[in-house]
Amino acid sequence: STTSHPLGDDEMAASFRRRLRPTSAPPLDGDDLLDEILLRLSPDPSSLPRAAAVCTRWRCLVSDPGFARRFRLRHRRSPPILGCFVTEFAPTIVSFVPTLEAPNRVPAMALQLGLDYGIGNSRLLSCRHGLLLMLLSSCEILVWEPFTGDKHLLAIPPRFVGDERQITGAVLRAPGVIHPFLVVLLGIDKQDCKQAIACVYSSETGEWGSFISTLLSDEEADCLMFMRTPDVLVGDSLFWLVDLDQSSLPILEFDLHRQTLTVIPVPPVDTEGRGGFMLMRAEGGGLGFLFQSGCNVQLWKRKIDSDGDASWVLGRTFELDKILSLNLTEKESTVILSLAVQ
């Protein structure tokens, strides 16, 4: 036979509480778990200050340098666009223009370099991974990290031709790395003006590496100047567009892994006519090239076959006036300044 012992409501509730009684601290009592939760906050500028205002414990966690480093690494692939640095001419001034609204808006004055570095006669060469690379009037280059205030002033190796129009460069960090950085400087060899040269500076060693060169044609050597457009990083290679004011407009490629410098042609477009062009990342990866003639825009992609031979393939084309509903005056003066492919 069986005997049942029914529990009253109070006894049943007490029994249920005993079964659920934790044998360890509540989950959020562990700083490691809370740290992981806070790491998943939005990368917007207001996220961490708001978290720090919750309580002393949260403030201690988010203000720890180790947490800040992990937070930047976690959101490195999808950071918010806080604004852009704009170069104005006559006189040359580089200034920050914020793009976000409150509470995430970063004040323009918070990211001003100051006149002590000759900012009034400088040229912005590259912007990547939270760093800016600037060419100063003193024939020096400056690596600036706006949010930390860190500045690194580097002398340009004397082998580079002194004309600032014939010097360009790029700044970047290795994947997964926060503090060390690399600077790739590109220009004309003062010892042999028919050669383009590249040199890499490592902040870990504090030294410039060996010179890498490539031979230029007579036409290229006579009138090579770098366009005031940003470099493009695709895989292990950096690319720059060179302005020769000629039909043979070339691209210079520096392979970071192989440490090689090569000249490659642009797509078969009329670069002598009235139009615009820029390098970009192509849809699906690889190097892309944008060509604009009037309102017609062509997007090209560089493809490499199984034998290692490269060629340009025309991808999408579109008409700006159909997308933007431009009037006649706007059609004649429209210029594409940048493009983001998603």
Secondary structure, 3 states (H helix, E strand, C coil): CCCCCCCCHHHHHHHHHHHHCCCCCCHHHCHHHHHHHHHCCCCCCCHHHHHHCCCHHHHHHHCCHHHHHHHHHHCCCCCCCCEEEEEECCCCEEEEEECCCCCCCCCHHHHCCCHHHCHHHCEEEEEECCEEEEECCCCEEEEEECCCCEEEEEECCCCECCCHHHEEEEEECCCCCCCCCEEEEEEEECCCCCEEEEEEEECCCCEECCCEEEECCHHHHHHCEECCCCCEEECCEEEEEEECCCCCCEEEEEECCCCEEEEEECCCCCCCCCCEEEEEECCCCCEEEEEEECCEEEEEEEEECCCCCEEEEEEEEEEHHHHHCCCHHHHHHCCCCCCCCC
